[in-house]
Amino acid sequence: MYRDRTVSLVVPAYNEEATIGAVVDEFRTVPHIDEIVVVDNNCSDRTAEIARAAGARVVQESRPGYGAALLRGMSEAKGDLLVLTEADGSFAARDVEKLLIYLDDAGMVMGTRTTRQMVEQGANMRFLLRWGNVFMAKLLQLLWLRPDEPRFTDVGCTFRALTRDTFEAIRPRLTQTGPAFSPEMMCAALIERRRVIEIPVTYRQRAGGESKHSDSFRRQARTAWSMFKAIVRKRLGSLFGPRIKANSPRTAPRPQPEQ
């Protein structure tokens, strides 16, 4: 619990049996976290079993994709504050408190992996990937220069926190199932006039496996293109599309957990 508000950690996972146990163990040491929700996104290995044994609550999402898994996890989470992270061990549990502190001043707090002093040796933040994220973040920043004047340097960082109220407000606008879900969340929050701020977080080498979205130039290009389209469409939709009414935090339906 953080300042009388409960905190849920949401971890999307696809075949992360090599790392999920250590990730759950590390984040369980954070005193503010009340529950850890691991989303089994069609895992064919022992990810779900290991996560449960480590103390996480496991929910299932059959639609493939990072965005689909995160949407299910946030919908199933019980906390007033939601913290999102990865199952590969690339983010440090000690940074959770930083994210929560800044939620006192914002509806969503984004981590950024583009501060070189915070990127550890071996982390998956090579030159092209780093500056590609910076470019896309500046595009988003430019498109929302008026009236919000946000400051972003990273659209792909999956370590972030948001309030339950912010999630309920942006949920009707979340449609991406893949990595474009990350900037889509940022766009949706800005459309709903929620304050979004960015802070540096530690970025470490993956504890196991390869990234599903940036392990090759081809995948990086595909991910960048999907993010570009999502950002532009969200901005054009906010200016010329029909208004979307957000669900009330108290009445918004939540998906039923799969058995």
N, C-alpha and C positions, 0 to 999 in steps of 0.2 A: 504494500500500500504506500502511496505517495501523497502526503498532505491530505489524508482522509479520502483519497480516491483510489479505487482498486486498479491494478495494473495487470494486463494480459500480454504475454509475449507470443507472437505468431510466427511459426517457422514452416514455410513450405518445403516439402521434401520429395525428391524423386530419386530413388535408389541411392541413398546416402548412408548405408549401413556402416561405412568405414568411419564416419564422422559424427553422426547424429547423437550418439551416446555422450561423447565428450562435450558437444555443444550444449546439450541439456544440462549436463553436470555443471558446466561453467556458469550458465545463466541462472541456475538454481542458487548460486552463491550470492546473487543480487538480492538484498533484503526487501527491495520495493516490489519485486515481481510476485504476484499472488498465484498465477497459473501460467503454465507453458502449454500452448496448443500447437501440436505438430500436425500438419496436413499431409496425409498420405495421398500423393497425386499419382495413383496407379503404380506404386512401387512393386517390383517383382522380386525384391530381396527382403532382408530382415529389418528394414528401416523401422516399420511400425512396432515390431516386437521389441527392438532395442530401445526405442523412444519410450514405450510404456514402462519398461523395466527401469529406466532412468528417472521416471517420475512425471513424464509428460502425459497430457490427455491427447489422444490421437483421434482425429476426425478424418473422413475420407472425402475426396473430390474426384469424381470420375472424368470430368472434363479435363483434358490435358492442358498444361500451360501454367507458367508462373503466376499470371494474373488470376486465372480461375482458382488456383490454390489459395492465393492470398485473400481473395474475396470470400471464399468459404471460411477460411480461418478467422477473419475479422467478424464475419456474421455469427460464427459459433462462439467466439470469445465472450466472456462475461464481464470484462473489466471496463471501468470508466475511461481508462487510458489504454491505448493499444500501441505496442512496440513491435516493429517488424524487423526480422533479421534473416540471415541465411543459415542453411544447414551444413555449410562446408567449413565452418570455423574461421572464416576470413574477417569476422568482426569481433571486437573485444567486449565482453560483458561489462567491464568497468565503465564503458561509455554510455550505458543506459541512463545513469544518473544525469549526465549532461543533457541528453535528449529531454528527460522529464523536467528538468529545471527550466528549460526554455519553453516548455508547454505552458508555463505561467503567463507567457506573453504572446502565444501564437496558437492557432488551431492545428498546425502541422509543423513538425520540425524535421528537416531533411539532413541527413549526413552527407558529407562530401568527401570523396577519395582523391581529390585533386590537389590537396595541400601536401607538397612533396615531403615535408618533415614528418608527416603522419603516415606515410606509406612505407611499410617495412620491406626489407630486401626480399625479393622473390614473389612479392604480391603481383597479381595479375592486373597491373596498371602500366602497361608499356606506353611509349610515346604516342603512337597512333590512337590507342584506345583512350588515353587520358585527354588528348586534345580534341578527339571526336566528341567526348562527353562535354567538354567545355564549349565547343561550337554549338552543340544542340541546346545546351543550357542558355547560352547567350541569345539564340534564336527565340526560345521561349520567353526569356526576359524582355527582348525587344517587342515581341507581339503583345505583351501585357505591360508595356512601359507606361501606358495610360489606361486606367488611373492608379494602378497598384505599385509601380516602380519596384518590382522584386529584384533580388540579387542572387543569382544562381551560377554555379560553376560545374554542376554534375546532375544529369538527369537519370543516370542509371544506378545510383547508389540505393541499395535495397535496405539499408539500415535507417529507419525513420520512426517517428512516433506521431500519433495524432489523438485527438480527443474523440470520445464516442460520438459527441454531438457533430463533430466535423465529418466523421465517417457516415453517419446517417444522412447528412446533408448532401454528400457527394455520391453516395451509393447509386442513385438512379442514373448517374452520368458515367458509370464505370462499365465499359463494354469490352475492353481489350482482354484477351486471355493469355497473351504472351508477354515478352519483356516490355512492350510499349505500355503496359499497365502502369509502369513506374512514372513516366512523365504524364500519363493521363491523369493520375491521382493529383499531381501538382496543378495541372490545368483545371481540373474539376474544382479544386479548392479555391483557386483564384476566381473562377466563374462565380462561385458561391460567396465571394468576397471574404474569405477566411485569410487570416494572416499566415503566410508561409515563410519561414526563415530557414537558413542553412548554417550548419556548424561543422567544423572539421572533426572527423572521427578516425580512429586508428584502422588501417587496412592492412591485413596480414596475408601471408601466403596461404593458399587453400590447404587444409589439412589432408585432403585426399581428392583424387579425381580431377577432371577438367570441367571448366565452365561449359554449360550447355549453350551459351549465347555468344561467347567471345573467345573460343579456343582456336579459331582460325579466322583469316581475313574475310573469307566468304561469309561466315556467320556474323562477324562484326558488321559487315556491310548490310546484310539482311536486317539485322537488329536496328542499325542506324536508320535505314529506310523506313521501317515500320514505326519507329519513334517519330521521325520527321512527319510522316503522314498523320499520325495521331495528334501531334501538336497543332499542325495547321488546321486539321478538321475541327478540333476542339475550339480553336480561336474563331474560325469562320462560323461554326455553329453557334457560338456564344453571341456573335454579332448579328447573324441573319436567321438563325434557326428558331423553332418554337421554344417557348419557355418550358422547362422541366420542373415540376413541383417535387421538392424533397419530401421524403417520408418523415413523419414525426418520430423522434427517438423512442417514444413510448409505444407507438403502434406499428412501427416498421416490422414486417414479417421477416423471420429468420429461417433459412433452410433447415429442414429436419435432418439430424445426423443419420448417416447410413449405418446400417448394422454390419 
